Amino acid sequence: MIRTQIHLTKREHELIGRAATRTGRSKSEIIRAAVDQWLEQQSREGRSRVLAEVAGIWRERGDLPDFDVLRREADRITP
């Protein structure tokens, strides 16, 4: 692990200390878990944002095959 230093408000420090005491985990564990949770949320939001941006981008294209027909043909061929 890489050691880093952060600045917390007095309230944040106290709440983390209480959570550590209540759960039997170290303050570092509490902070790492919070960072992991935040990073995962950011990742999910990023994926959702990208999907929203690209949804339907091929809708108006006339040069693409009919994918429903292709699927039916593939289903007929595949046992």
N, C-alpha and C positions, 0 to 999 in steps of 0.2 A: 504494500500500500504506500501511497504517497502522502506525506504529512503536509497539511495546509493549515492556514490560520484564517479565521473569519471573525467578524465583529458582530456581536449580538446585542440587542437591547437588553436592559436589565430584566424586563418581563419575559423575553424569549429565553434568556438564560435560566430564569427561575422555573418556567414551565418545562423546559427540557430536563432540568434537574429533578423536578417532581415526577415526570414521566419515567425517568431512569430509576428512581427509587421505587416507584409503584410497580414497574415491570421487571426489575432486577437486571436491566440491561445498562450498559454504559452510555454516557452522554454521546460518545462517538457513534455507537450503534444506532441510537435514536436519530441522530443527524444524518447518518448514511442512509437509513431507511427512508427518511423524508426526501432526501435528494434523489434516491432511486425512484420513489413514487412520482416525484415531480417530473423527472426525465421520461418516465414511461408515459405519463399523461401528455407531455409535449409531443412525444413520438406518435401517439394515437391521434392527437389533434392535427399533426402534420399530415399523416396519412389521409385522414378524413378531408382535410382541405384540398389535397391533391386530387382525391377522387371526385370531389365536388367540382373542381376546375375542369376535369377532363370528361365528366359525365356527358354523354351525348355528342361528343365532338365529331363523330362520324355520321350522325343522324341524317344530314343533308347530302351525303355523298351518294352519287348515282353510279359510280364506277365499281362498286363492291358487289360481290355475289350475294344472293339471298341466303343468309346463314341458316334460316329455318329449313330450307331445302337441303342444304349441305348436311345439317344434323340428321334429318330424316334418312338421307342416303347412307350416312355413316352408321346409323342405328340399324338399318336394314342389312348392311354388310357385316357388321360386328355381331358375333354370336352372343 
